[in-house]
Each structure stands twice: as structure tokens, then as C-alpha cells.
């Protein structure tokens, strides 16, 4: 849950799993996100299913799911974006196999998301994600060392409400990570560390004309927009888990930072006659992303299992996340964001709710 004095965002999730014969596991889960913030109003529901066969040398797995949402409304400064909601699906597979003391797992995921008719403040249109592809490869040695590589590609477009192409965006991200797990013998605790690097690149280009809009593009003859963003990111996390007979504790601390990257966008347009016939170029935004990052602290308490009957056990977990970011002030001028000073009046009651409730989550799990 993210709670602020002007609204909140809540996440509800759950699931069930069943193991047949000790080798075939079925699992279903769901997640619901509800946002009542002034700058975002919507409800998103995701339902998924996975099946895994655990054999001696092979572990094939398939996953599939559906995603849907209610109407979406986004406010940013004076801009208002509305959409009739989204619907989509995803399907994936993975195959783990062992080679001596190494377990190798290639994986693949494909997703497609479509949106309803919408309004992008300055023009009519809707986003579209015809293809999202995730390719992964990991290798784990004796359950202690694990390295992984990922490649993600997302083709994103903006269509008119009549399904003609307005803007296109080609995006990809490639990264690698390393994980080390330390579990001392006859000790009730374990420690693992994970770190990684990633590079992401986003490019967008498109144009609005009177021909691809539902209204007369007044007073422009055309309006072309081009933008690009790239970032080199490094991140790391350290986790410690302590298991007790009745209570388990977990502490995680992590950080991520952008070491290099930029964001820029410019517009090329021309007015109609009587409003100026000359073509014009305008730099909309140009930002150096280097030096932006976040650090977080996550702690949780979990019961060791409350016995209800001979075959039924209940697990409870309470988690709290705290975070701090830096380098975000460079985005303050985008969208006309109002800045506040330290001398502005503080609502201490709302501030305490924000501190206590934001990043707080709970989990109830029943095993039978």
C-alpha cells in the first residue's frame, strides 16, 4: 500500500498451488492494483497460471495469464490523459536441466496488450503493445553461485482511435546479474547477495496530421515528435534471513544508480497559413540522467506456521519497505510541477499516516 494525504494505491494478491505425486505442481495466482490518486485513477487485475514438472534431470514449466483494467485517467500538470482500459495476455516457458553440478535454465515470455479508445490531451489516440519479448538464461552451481542474462524488447505504438499509426517506439534492455547464497551448516540463518548491470534504450518517433486525427489539427499543418532515452544502470542487494521455531525475520537493503544516460525530445512542426508558414524546431526536454538513484530498506516478520489441525497450517507475514531517492529534482520542471519549501505548512497527521502505511504489506498463507 502507498498512502498519502491525497489518496492511496493498494495491491491485493493471492494464489493457490497443488502438487500431485511430488513431481507435478500447479499454481494459480491473482493480483489487483487500485489507484485513487489524483494523478492516476484505475483498477488493474491480473490472473495467472503455471504448471511445472519436476523430474530428475529436467524441469519443464509453462506460464500463462490475462491482464485487464477499468478506465484509466492520468493527470500531469495541466495535461489529462484518458483511456477506455486495457486487456492483454502473456505466455511463457522455461526448461531447467542439470549438467553435473550446474543447473541451466533458458526461458522465454511473450505478451500482448491492447487499449481502448482514448484522449491524449492534445490529440485523440491510444497506446498499443503488440509484442513484449523476454529472453533469459541462467546457470546455477551447487545452489550457491548463480549468474543470469536477460534481454527484453518491447514494441510500443500510439494509434489513433481508428487504428492508424501515430507514433512508434522501439525499446530494448539487456543485463546481467550474479547471486551468491551463503547458508552455514547447523545455523538458523542464511545470507545472499545479488548485483547486476543493465543497459536500456528507448526511441520514439511519430507525427500528427489532419489526415490521421478525428478533428482538424488546428492551427498546425503537421506536428512531428522525436525522443530518445538511454541509461546504464547498476544495482545491488544484500539479504539476511533468520529462521526461528515460531518467528522468522528477514532484512534486505539495496540500491540502484544510473551511471550514464540521457533523455531528450524535440518537436518539428509547421503552422497553417495566417498563423506563420515557416517550419519550426523546439527542444521540449533535455536531461542528463546520470546521478539518479534509489536506496531501500525492507524488513519482515513471518510466523513459523500456526497448526490448525493435523494437515492445516497457517503462515502470517508483515512487511515494511522504506526508500530514499536522489537526483530526481531534475524532473521537477517537467509538467509544471509546483515546488514546496521547508517553510510550507505540514499536516503532521497525514505525514504519520504516510510514514506508517506506505510500503506496508501483509500476507496470509494456508497450507493443507
C-alpha positions in Angstrom: 0.0 0.0 0.0 1.1 3.5 -0.9 -0.7 6.1 1.3 -0.6 9.8 1.0 -2.8 12.6 2.3 -4.3 13.0 -1.2 -5.1 9.3 -1.9 -3.6 5.8 -1.9 -2.6 2.9 -4.1 -3.3 -0.6 -2.8 -2.2 -4.0 -4.0 -4.1 -7.2 -3.4 -2.5 -10.5 -4.3 -3.1 -14.2 -3.6 -2.8 -17.7 -5.1 -3.1 -21.4 -4.6 -0.8 -24.3 -5.5 -1.2 -28.1 -5.7 1.5 -30.7 -6.0 0.5 -34.1 -7.5 2.7 -37.1 -6.9 5.5 -34.9 -5.7 6.6 -34.1 -9.3 3.7 -32.1 -10.9 3.0 -28.7 -9.5 0.0 -26.5 -10.5 -0.1 -22.9 -9.3 -2.6 -20.1 -9.9 -2.4 -16.5 -8.6 -4.0 -13.1 -9.0 -3.1 -9.5 -8.3 -5.3 -6.4 -8.2 -4.0 -2.8 -8.1 -6.4 0.0 -7.2 -5.3 3.6 -7.5 -7.2 6.5 -6.1 -4.5 9.1 -6.5 -5.5 12.5 -8.2 -2.8 11.8 -10.8 -3.8 8.2 -11.5 -7.3 6.6 -11.3 -7.8 3.0 -12.4 -8.1 -0.7 -11.3 -5.8 -3.4 -12.8 -6.5 -7.1 -12.5 -4.0 -9.9 -13.4 -4.7 -13.6 -13.3 -2.0 -16.2 -14.0 -1.4 -20.0 -14.1 1.7 -22.1 -14.2 2.4 -25.8 -14.4 5.8 -27.4 -13.6 7.0 -31.0 -13.9 9.9 -31.8 -11.6 11.8 -34.8 -12.9 15.3 -36.0 -12.0 17.2 -34.1 -14.8 14.5 -32.0 -16.4 12.1 -29.4 -15.1 9.8 -28.0 -17.8 7.5 -25.2 -16.9 4.8 -23.2 -18.7 3.0 -20.0 -17.6 0.1 -18.0 -18.9 -2.1 -15.2 -17.8 -4.6 -12.5 -18.5 -4.5 -8.7 -17.7 -7.4 -6.3 -17.7 -8.2 -2.9 -16.3 -11.0 -0.4 -15.8 -11.0 3.1 -17.4 -7.6 4.9 -17.0 -7.2 8.6 -16.2 -3.8 10.2 -15.7 -3.2 13.9 -14.7 0.2 15.5 -15.1 0.3 19.3 -14.6 -2.4 20.7 -16.8 -2.4 17.6 -19.1 -5.1 15.0 -18.9 -4.9 11.5 -20.5 -8.0 9.2 -20.6 -8.4 5.7 -21.9 -11.1 3.1 -22.0 -9.0 0.5 -20.3 -6.6 -2.3 -21.4 -6.7 -6.0 -21.9 -3.9 -8.5 -22.8 -2.3 -11.8 -22.2 1.1 -13.4 -21.7 2.5 -16.9 -22.2 5.9 -18.2 -21.4 8.0 -21.3 -20.8 11.2 -22.4 -19.1 13.3 -25.6 -19.1 15.8 -26.4 -16.4 18.2 -29.2 -16.8 21.3 -30.4 -14.9 24.8 -30.9 -16.2 26.9 -32.3 -13.3 26.7 -29.7 -10.5 25.3 -26.9 -12.8 21.6 -26.3 -13.4 20.9 -24.4 -16.6 17.6 -22.6 -17.3 16.6 -20.9 -20.6 13.3 -19.1 -20.5 11.0 -17.2 -22.9 8.0 -14.9 -22.3 5.7 -13.2 -24.8 3.0 -10.6 -24.0 0.4 -8.6 -25.9 -1.6 -5.6 -24.5 -4.3 -3.6 -26.3 -6.0 -0.4 -25.1 -9.4 1.1 -25.7 -10.1 4.4 -27.4 -8.6 7.4 -25.6 -7.7 11.1 -25.4 -4.0 12.2 -25.1 -4.9 15.8 -24.1 -3.6 17.4 -27.3 -4.9 14.7 -29.6 -7.1 11.6 -29.8 -5.3 8.2 -29.6 -4.4 5.1 -27.6 -1.3 3.1 -26.8 -0.7 -0.4 -28.1 1.9 -3.0 -27.2 1.8 -5.6 -30.0 4.8 -7.5 -28.7 6.8 -7.8 -25.5 9.5 -10.4 -25.5 11.7 -11.6 -22.6 14.5 -14.0 -23.1 16.5 -15.3 -20.1 19.4 -17.7 -19.5 20.7 -18.6 -16.0 23.2 -21.1 -14.7 23.4 -22.1 -11.0 26.3 -24.0 -9.4 25.6 -26.2 -6.4 22.7 -23.8 -5.2 25.4 -21.3 -4.2 26.5 -19.3 -7.3 24.1 -18.2 -9.9 24.6 -16.0 -13.0 21.9 -14.8 -15.3 21.5 -12.8 -18.5 18.3 -11.2 -19.8 17.1 -9.5 -23.0 13.8 -7.6 -23.1 12.3 -6.0 -26.2 9.0 -4.0 -26.3 7.4 -2.7 -29.4 5.1 0.2 -28.3 2.9 2.2 -30.6 0.4 5.0 -30.3 -2.6 4.5 -32.6 -5.5 6.8 -33.5 -8.9 5.7 -32.4 -9.4 4.5 -35.9 -6.2 2.3 -35.5 -3.9 4.2 -37.8 -0.3 4.6 -36.6 0.6 7.9 -35.0 3.8 7.1 -33.1 6.1 4.1 -32.7 8.7 3.3 -30.1 11.4 0.7 -30.3 12.7 -0.3 -26.8 15.1 -2.9 -25.5 17.1 -3.7 -22.3 19.9 -6.1 -21.8 21.5 -7.0 -18.5 23.4 -9.5 -16.4 23.4 -10.4 -12.7 25.3 -12.5 -10.1 23.9 -14.1 -6.9 25.8 -15.7 -4.1 24.0 -17.7 -1.4 25.7 -18.4 2.0 24.0 -21.0 4.2 26.2 -22.1 7.1 25.6 -25.6 8.4 23.6 -26.0 11.6 22.8 -22.3 11.7 19.2 -20.8 11.6 20.2 -18.1 9.2 21.3 -17.6 5.6 22.7 -14.6 3.7 22.7 -13.9 0.0 23.9 -11.0 -2.1 22.9 -10.1 -5.7 24.2 -7.5 -8.0 23.8 -6.6 -11.7 24.1 -4.2 -14.5 21.7 -3.2 -17.2 21.6 -1.0 -20.3 18.3 0.3 -21.7 17.5 2.2 -24.8 14.2 3.8 -25.8 13.5 5.5 -29.1 10.2 7.2 -30.2 9.1 9.0 -33.4 5.8 10.0 -35.0 3.7 12.7 -36.4 0.2 14.1 -36.2 -1.6 15.4 -39.3 -5.1 16.4 -40.2 -5.4 13.1 -42.0 -4.7 10.8 -39.0 -6.8 12.8 -36.5 -10.5 12.8 -35.8 -10.6 16.6 -35.8 -9.0 19.4 -37.8 -5.4 19.7 -36.5 -5.8 23.4 -35.9 -3.7 25.5 -36.2 -0.9 23.0 -37.2 -0.3 21.7 -40.7 1.7 18.8 -39.1 3.4 18.1 -35.7 6.4 15.7 -35.6 7.8 14.5 -32.2 11.1 12.6 -31.8 12.6 11.4 -28.5 15.2 9.1 -27.1 16.4 7.9 -23.7 19.2 5.5 -22.7 20.6 4.6 -19.3 23.4 2.4 -17.9 22.2 1.2 -14.5 24.0 -0.7 -11.7 22.3 -2.2 -8.7 22.9 -4.5 -5.7 21.1 -6.0 -2.8 22.0 -7.8 0.5 19.6 -10.0 2.3 19.7 -11.8 5.6 17.1 -14.4 6.7 16.9 -15.7 10.3 14.6 -18.7 11.0 13.2 -19.4 14.4 10.8 -22.0 15.8 7.9 -19.6 15.9 9.1 -16.5 14.2 11.4 -15.7 11.2 12.9 -12.4 10.4 14.2 -11.0 7.1 16.2 -7.9 6.4 17.1 -6.6 2.9 18.9 -3.5 1.8 19.5 -2.5 -1.8 20.4 0.4 -4.0 20.4 1.3 -7.7 22.0 4.1 -9.6 22.1 5.5 -13.1 25.8 5.9 -14.0 25.2 7.3 -17.5 22.3 8.2 -19.8 20.3 11.0 -21.2 16.7 11.9 -22.1 15.8 14.3 -24.9 12.8 15.1 -27.0 12.2 17.7 -29.7 9.3 18.8 -31.9 9.3 19.8 -35.6 6.1 21.5 -36.7 4.5 24.0 -39.1 1.5 26.3 -38.7 -1.2 26.8 -41.2 -1.5 29.9 -43.3 -2.2 33.1 -41.4 -0.5 31.7 -38.3 3.0 31.6 -39.8 4.1 29.4 -42.7 7.7 28.7 -41.6 8.7 25.4 -40.1 10.0 25.4 -36.6 12.1 23.2 -34.3 11.7 23.1 -30.5 13.6 21.3 -27.8 11.0 20.0 -25.4 13.2 18.4 -22.8 16.9 17.5 -22.4 18.1 15.8 -19.2 21.3 14.1 -18.1 20.1 11.0 -16.2 23.4 10.2 -14.6 23.4 10.5 -10.8 19.8 9.5 -10.3 19.1 6.5 -8.0 17.3 5.0 -5.1 18.2 3.0 -1.9 15.6 0.9 0.0 15.3 -1.0 3.3 12.9 -3.9 3.6 12.2 -5.8 6.8 9.6 -8.5 7.5 8.3 -10.8 10.3 6.9 -14.2 9.5 5.3 -16.9 11.7 6.8 -20.4 11.5 3.4 -21.9 10.9 0.4 -22.0 13.2 -1.1 -25.5 13.4 -4.9 -25.6 12.9 -5.2 -29.3 12.5 -3.0 -32.3 11.6 -2.8 -31.2 7.9 -3.6 -27.5 8.0 -1.0 -24.8 8.9 -1.4 -21.0 8.7 1.5 -18.6 7.9 1.3 -14.9 8.6 3.8 -12.2 7.3 4.1 -8.5 7.9 6.5 -6.4 5.7 7.6 -2.8 5.7 9.6 -1.1 3.0 11.4 2.3 3.3 13.1 4.1 0.5 15.0 7.2 -0.4 15.9 8.5 -3.8 18.3 11.1 -5.1 18.8 13.1 -8.3 15.1 13.4 -9.1 15.0 17.1 -8.8 16.0 17.4 -12.5 12.5 16.2 -13.4 10.7 18.8 -11.3 10.2 21.3 -14.2 8.5 18.7 -16.4 4.8 19.1 -16.5 4.9 22.4 -14.4 5.3 20.6 -11.1 4.9 23.0 -8.2 7.8 23.1 -5.7 7.3 23.4 -2.0 9.7 24.8 0.6 10.6 23.6 4.1 8.5 26.5 5.4 5.3 25.3 4.0 2.7 24.1 6.5 3.0 20.4 7.4 0.0 18.2 8.2 1.6 16.0 10.8 -1.4 13.6 11.0 -1.2 12.9 7.2 2.6 12.7 7.4 2.4 10.0 10.1 -0.1 8.0 8.0 2.2 8.2 5.1 5.2 7.0 7.1 3.4 4.2 8.8 1.2 2.9 5.9 3.3 3.4 2.8 5.2 0.4 1.9 3.4 -1.8 4.4 2.0 -5.1 3.3 0.7 -8.3 4.9 0.4 -11.9 3.7 -1.8 -14.9 4.8 -0.9 -18.3 3.5 -2.8 -21.6 4.3 -1.1 -24.9 3.6 -3.0 -28.2 3.7 
